[in-house]
Amino acid sequence: MSTISIKSEIAGTVWKLEAKPGDTVETDDILIILESMKMEIPVLAPRKGSVAEFRVSEGEPVTEGQVLALFTAG
């Protein structure tokens, strides 16, 4: 099993966490929804695995390249 850092591709705000740490998800399941310039941008699971931890919380501003979550592939 490998751990993957999931990073933000944009600057914005965490609008909603769609999963919880420990949840098992499939490829392309929505983990987080970011809001930027009144648009909702989904952050997707890169592959089948589980959410190890979130490094952000709802309402928190984020920058491009910031680590949002750790993901365990497997």
Residue frames as qw, qx, qy, qz and C-alpha x, y, z in Angstrom:
[[0.000, 0.889, 0.458, 0.000, 0.00, 0.00, 0.00],
 [0.431, 0.155, 0.005, 0.889, 1.26, 3.43, -0.86],
 [0.071, -0.754, -0.425, 0.495, 0.29, 6.82, 0.53],
 [0.348, 0.475, 0.386, 0.710, -0.53, 9.58, -1.95],
 [0.073, -0.441, -0.275, 0.851, -0.69, 13.30, -1.16],
 [0.247, 0.687, 0.610, 0.308, -3.72, 14.89, -2.79],
 [0.269, -0.285, -0.049, 0.919, -2.98, 18.51, -3.62],
 [0.308, 0.779, 0.365, -0.406, -5.13, 21.45, -4.64],
 [0.547, 0.303, 0.448, 0.639, -4.86, 22.48, -8.27],
 [0.037, 0.728, 0.262, 0.632, -6.35, 25.90, -7.51],
 [0.081, 0.021, -0.497, 0.864, -6.52, 28.61, -4.87],
 [0.461, -0.429, -0.452, -0.631, -9.94, 28.71, -3.25],
 [0.441, -0.347, 0.510, -0.652, -11.92, 27.57, -0.23],
 [0.090, -0.068, -0.993, 0.016, -12.86, 24.11, 1.00],
 [0.512, -0.201, -0.174, -0.817, -16.61, 24.09, 0.48],
 [0.873, -0.220, 0.126, -0.416, -17.37, 20.52, 1.54],
 [0.095, -0.386, 0.918, 0.002, -15.63, 17.32, 2.61],
 [0.761, 0.084, -0.308, -0.565, -17.48, 14.50, 0.84],
 [0.814, -0.002, -0.573, 0.093, -15.71, 11.61, 2.57],
 [0.583, -0.760, 0.218, -0.186, -14.44, 10.80, 6.05],
 [0.064, 0.596, -0.798, 0.068, -11.05, 9.44, 7.13],
 [0.417, -0.102, 0.884, -0.184, -11.18, 5.66, 6.84],
 [0.721, 0.477, 0.222, -0.450, -13.75, 5.66, 4.03],
 [0.513, -0.038, 0.731, 0.448, -13.05, 3.26, 1.18],
 [0.421, 0.700, 0.038, -0.576, -13.56, 4.94, -2.20],
 [0.777, 0.346, 0.451, 0.270, -13.39, 4.04, -5.87],
 [0.407, -0.008, 0.322, 0.855, -11.42, 5.78, -8.63],
 [0.012, -0.337, -0.334, -0.880, -12.87, 9.25, -9.37],
 [0.359, -0.710, -0.600, 0.077, -15.16, 9.36, -6.30],
 [0.029, 0.791, -0.051, 0.609, -15.44, 12.93, -5.01],
 [0.601, -0.213, -0.543, 0.546, -13.41, 13.48, -1.85],
 [0.189, -0.519, -0.246, 0.796, -13.56, 17.27, -1.48],
 [0.312, 0.775, 0.427, 0.346, -15.38, 20.12, -3.19],
 [0.365, -0.278, -0.057, 0.887, -13.45, 23.37, -3.51],
 [0.225, 0.886, 0.404, -0.039, -15.02, 26.72, -4.31],
 [0.396, -0.304, 0.215, 0.839, -13.22, 29.30, -6.40],
 [0.120, 0.136, -0.304, -0.935, -14.74, 32.31, -8.13],
 [0.643, 0.136, 0.272, -0.703, -18.25, 30.96, -7.38],
 [0.742, 0.267, -0.539, -0.296, -17.48, 27.66, -9.12],
 [0.808, -0.386, 0.406, -0.180, -17.45, 24.25, -7.44],
 [0.485, 0.572, -0.657, -0.081, -14.41, 22.15, -8.29],
 [0.945, -0.288, 0.042, -0.147, -14.40, 18.47, -7.23],
 [0.003, -0.633, 0.772, -0.046, -11.22, 16.83, -5.97],
 [0.915, 0.070, -0.225, -0.328, -11.36, 13.17, -7.00],
 [0.780, -0.400, 0.477, 0.060, -9.87, 9.95, -5.65],
 [0.189, 0.651, -0.622, -0.393, -6.90, 9.07, -7.86],
 [0.483, 0.127, -0.844, -0.195, -7.64, 5.33, -7.62],
 [0.772, -0.449, -0.387, -0.231, -9.37, 2.77, -5.44],
 [0.456, 0.159, -0.600, 0.638, -8.26, 3.04, -1.82],
 [0.410, -0.731, -0.530, 0.125, -9.09, 4.87, 1.38],
 [0.010, 0.861, -0.091, 0.500, -8.85, 8.34, 2.87],
 [0.635, -0.054, -0.541, 0.548, -6.05, 8.30, 5.45],
 [0.247, -0.608, -0.400, 0.639, -6.60, 11.87, 6.70],
 [0.246, 0.866, 0.271, 0.340, -7.73, 15.33, 5.68],
 [0.520, -0.114, -0.171, 0.829, -5.28, 18.19, 6.13],
 [0.105, -0.195, -0.112, -0.969, -8.00, 20.84, 5.69],
 [0.115, 0.433, 0.795, -0.410, -11.45, 21.56, 7.07],
 [0.180, 0.715, 0.595, 0.321, -14.64, 23.03, 5.60],
 [0.068, -0.981, -0.180, 0.017, -14.46, 26.79, 5.13],
 [0.571, -0.578, 0.272, 0.516, -10.66, 26.87, 5.14],
 [0.452, 0.828, -0.224, -0.246, -8.87, 28.80, 2.38],
 [0.851, -0.123, 0.397, 0.322, -6.35, 26.78, 0.34],
 [0.107, 0.767, -0.403, -0.487, -3.55, 27.64, -2.05],
 [0.826, 0.464, -0.279, -0.158, -2.51, 25.97, -5.27],
 [0.554, 0.423, -0.673, 0.247, -0.28, 23.00, -4.49],
 [0.381, -0.428, 0.564, -0.595, -1.38, 22.72, -0.85],
 [0.239, -0.022, -0.971, 0.003, -1.82, 19.17, 0.44],
 [0.576, -0.285, -0.094, -0.760, -5.54, 18.60, 1.08],
 [0.899, -0.237, 0.193, -0.314, -5.55, 14.96, 2.10],
 [0.075, -0.445, 0.887, 0.102, -3.53, 11.79, 2.38],
 [0.861, 0.186, -0.084, -0.467, -4.83, 8.81, 0.47],
 [0.430, -0.357, 0.828, 0.049, -3.87, 5.16, 0.81],
 [0.653, 0.355, -0.444, -0.501, -4.02, 3.25, -2.45],
 [0.121, -0.274, 0.948, -0.111, -4.67, -0.41, -2.35]]
